[in-house]
Amino acid sequence: MKDLKITLLQSTLFWEQPEANRNHFGKKLKDVRKNSTHLILLPELFTSGFTMNAKSVAESMEGPSVAWMLEMAENKNAVVCGSLVIKEKNKFFNRLIWAQPDGKIVHYDKRHLFRMAKEDKTYEQGKDRLLIDLNGWNICPLVCYDLRFPVWSRSKGEIDLLVYIANWPSRRSYPWKQLLIARAIENQCFVAGLNRIGMDGNNILHSGDSVALDPLGMSISTIKANKESVETCTLKYKQLEELRASFPVLKDADKFKII
């Protein structure tokens, strides 16, 4: 299996300004050369910030932000992944979009909605987890608060990379960093956590702390907290194979069903 290259874009966001955010990330992506990466990660609700004013920023799947993601994917010949507010059948979703360079789109609606910010009163809950094949790698992309629920992230050996895109506040940065490490170790898989930085429209500060981790929970990235960053990391499949062969803990994992 070939190694996988992922690019993390840690950045501030413009509050409830989709066009400004598209322009902002478009400029950042100019530094990413075509064919230099396989997967580009953008933050949760990258077009608006973590707003509950869904009506003012919502778009359809045929709207300008999804079209922009497809354009970027084609230009870079890489998947572009991020979430935005989508309106569908008079309901709002915090929807992760997986935009492929071949023009195909798949999506995941955030399952665990952050009730402390009334996200559960604003957005519809997702029902199904997404598992995607990218160059032979099985990737499970999730959103922010999902990180706190290990059953939803649990691999039975079928996940090679867990991805979390987030608007995770700096005052809870310690749990963010520790839980990402835990998800890597318990699932024996690579983990990428991509978080925003800066102050949002609710005066909540975000420090980023974005990271790529190997299956032992060790960092393979160099992104600093509170810094605008664009970093590409290489995930080595051989490391994954060797660890699972020499220390096959997943064979002893408990069996369960999610309902």
C-alpha positions in Angstrom: 0.0 0.0 0.0 1.3 3.5 -0.9 1.8 6.1 1.8 -0.8 8.8 2.2 -0.1 12.6 2.2 -2.5 14.8 4.1 -2.5 18.6 4.3 -3.8 20.5 7.4 -4.9 24.1 7.1 -5.1 25.6 10.5 -6.5 29.1 10.2 -8.8 31.8 11.6 -12.3 32.2 10.2 -14.4 35.1 9.2 -17.6 35.1 11.3 -20.7 34.2 9.1 -19.0 35.3 5.9 -18.9 32.4 3.5 -17.5 34.4 0.5 -14.7 35.9 2.6 -13.8 32.4 4.0 -13.7 30.9 0.5 -11.4 33.7 -0.7 -9.3 33.3 2.4 -8.8 29.5 2.0 -8.3 29.9 -1.7 -5.3 32.1 -1.1 -3.9 29.6 1.4 -4.4 26.8 -1.1 -2.2 28.6 -3.7 0.8 27.4 -1.7 -0.3 23.7 -2.1 1.1 22.4 -5.4 -1.0 20.2 -7.6 -0.3 16.5 -7.0 1.6 17.2 -3.8 -1.0 15.8 -1.4 -3.9 13.4 -1.4 -6.2 15.0 1.2 -6.7 18.6 2.2 -8.4 19.3 5.6 -10.4 22.5 6.4 -12.0 23.3 9.7 -15.6 22.5 10.9 -18.0 25.1 9.5 -15.1 26.7 7.6 -17.4 29.1 5.7 -19.0 30.6 8.8 -17.5 29.6 12.1 -19.5 27.7 14.8 -22.7 29.7 14.4 -26.2 28.8 15.5 -27.5 31.4 13.1 -27.8 28.7 10.5 -30.5 30.4 8.3 -28.2 33.3 7.5 -25.3 31.2 6.1 -27.0 28.0 4.9 -26.4 26.8 1.4 -27.6 23.9 -0.7 -25.5 21.1 -2.0 -25.6 23.0 -5.3 -24.4 26.2 -3.7 -21.2 28.2 -4.1 -19.2 26.6 -1.3 -19.6 23.0 -2.4 -18.8 24.2 -6.0 -15.7 25.9 -4.6 -14.6 22.7 -2.8 -14.9 20.8 -6.1 -13.0 23.4 -8.0 -10.2 23.3 -5.4 -10.2 19.5 -5.5 -9.8 19.5 -9.3 -7.1 22.1 -9.2 -5.0 20.3 -6.6 -5.9 16.8 -7.7 -6.7 16.0 -4.1 -9.7 15.5 -1.9 -10.9 18.6 -0.1 -12.7 17.9 3.2 -14.5 20.4 5.5 -17.9 21.1 6.9 -20.5 23.8 6.3 -24.1 24.6 7.0 -26.3 22.9 4.5 -30.1 23.4 4.2 -32.1 20.4 2.9 -35.9 19.9 3.1 -36.2 22.9 5.4 -33.7 21.3 7.9 -30.1 22.5 8.7 -27.1 20.2 8.8 -23.6 20.6 10.0 -22.4 18.6 7.0 -18.9 17.3 6.3 -18.3 17.4 2.6 -15.8 15.1 1.0 -15.1 16.6 -2.5 -13.1 14.5 -4.9 -11.0 15.7 -7.9 -13.2 13.5 -10.1 -16.2 15.6 -9.3 -17.8 13.1 -6.9 -19.1 14.2 -3.5 -20.0 12.2 -0.5 -21.0 13.6 2.9 -21.4 12.9 6.6 -23.8 14.8 8.9 -22.4 15.4 12.3 -23.9 12.9 14.8 -23.0 14.3 18.2 -24.4 17.8 18.4 -22.9 20.1 21.1 -25.9 20.8 23.3 -24.0 23.3 25.5 -24.1 25.7 22.5 -27.6 24.6 21.5 -26.3 22.9 18.3 -28.8 20.1 18.9 -31.6 22.7 18.7 -30.3 24.1 15.5 -29.1 21.2 13.4 -30.4 17.8 12.5 -28.5 14.8 13.9 -26.6 12.6 11.5 -27.4 8.9 11.6 -24.7 7.1 9.6 -20.9 6.9 9.9 -18.9 7.3 6.7 -16.0 5.1 5.7 -14.2 6.1 2.5 -11.5 4.5 0.4 -8.7 6.8 -0.7 -5.8 5.2 -2.5 -6.5 2.0 -0.6 -6.7 3.7 2.8 -9.9 3.4 4.8 -10.7 6.8 6.2 -13.4 7.7 8.7 -14.0 11.5 8.8 -15.8 12.9 11.8 -16.6 16.3 13.3 -15.5 18.0 16.5 -17.7 16.8 19.4 -17.7 13.3 17.9 -14.2 13.0 19.3 -15.6 12.6 22.9 -17.5 9.5 22.0 -15.1 6.6 21.5 -17.8 4.1 20.5 -18.6 6.2 17.4 -14.9 6.3 16.5 -14.2 2.7 17.3 -12.4 0.7 14.6 -12.7 -3.1 14.4 -9.6 -3.1 12.2 -11.3 -1.5 9.2 -10.1 2.1 9.8 -6.6 3.3 8.8 -7.1 7.0 9.4 -9.6 8.9 11.6 -10.1 12.5 10.7 -11.6 15.1 13.1 -12.3 18.6 11.8 -13.3 21.1 14.6 -14.1 24.4 16.2 -12.7 23.3 19.6 -12.3 26.1 22.1 -8.8 26.8 23.6 -10.2 26.5 27.1 -10.7 22.8 26.5 -7.5 22.2 24.5 -6.2 19.7 27.0 -9.1 17.2 26.3 -8.8 17.8 22.6 -5.1 16.8 22.6 -5.5 13.9 24.9 -8.6 12.4 23.2 -6.9 12.5 19.8 -4.0 10.5 21.2 -6.4 8.1 22.8 -8.3 7.5 19.6 -5.0 6.7 17.8 -3.8 4.3 20.4 -7.1 2.4 21.0 -7.8 2.0 17.3 -4.3 1.4 16.1 -4.7 3.9 13.3 -3.5 7.3 12.2 -5.4 10.3 13.4 -5.6 13.8 12.0 -7.2 16.6 14.1 -7.7 19.9 12.3 -9.0 22.8 14.4 -9.4 26.5 13.8 -7.6 29.4 15.6 -8.7 32.9 16.6 -11.7 34.5 18.3 -15.1 33.8 16.9 -18.3 35.9 16.9 -19.2 34.7 20.3 -15.9 35.8 21.8 -14.7 32.3 22.2 -11.0 31.7 21.6 -9.6 28.8 19.6 -5.9 27.8 19.8 -5.9 25.2 17.0 -3.6 22.5 18.3 -4.0 20.7 15.0 -2.0 17.5 14.7 -1.4 14.4 12.8 -0.6 11.3 14.9 0.7 7.9 14.2 -0.9 4.7 15.5 1.1 4.9 18.7 -0.3 8.4 19.4 3.0 10.1 18.5 2.9 13.4 16.6 4.2 13.4 13.0 3.3 17.1 12.5 4.9 20.4 13.6 2.0 22.8 13.7 2.1 25.3 16.6 -0.9 26.5 18.6 -2.4 29.9 17.6 -0.5 30.0 14.3 -1.8 30.2 10.8 -0.3 27.0 9.3 -0.4 24.9 6.2 1.4 21.6 6.7 1.6 18.4 4.6 2.4 15.1 6.5 3.1 11.7 5.1 1.4 8.7 6.7 3.3 5.5 6.3 1.2 2.4 5.7 4.1 0.1 6.5 4.1 1.4 10.1 0.4 0.6 10.4 0.9 -3.0 9.1 3.8 -3.7 11.3 2.2 -2.5 14.5 -1.0 -4.5 13.9 0.9 -7.6 13.0 3.3 -7.4 16.0 0.7 -6.2 18.6 -2.7 -7.3 17.4 -4.9 -5.9 20.2 -7.9 -5.3 17.9 -8.4 -9.1 17.7 -9.3 -9.0 21.4 -11.6 -6.0 21.1 -15.2 -6.3 22.5 -17.9 -6.8 19.9 -20.9 -4.4 20.0 -23.6 -2.8 17.8 -24.4 1.0 17.6 -28.1 1.7 17.7 
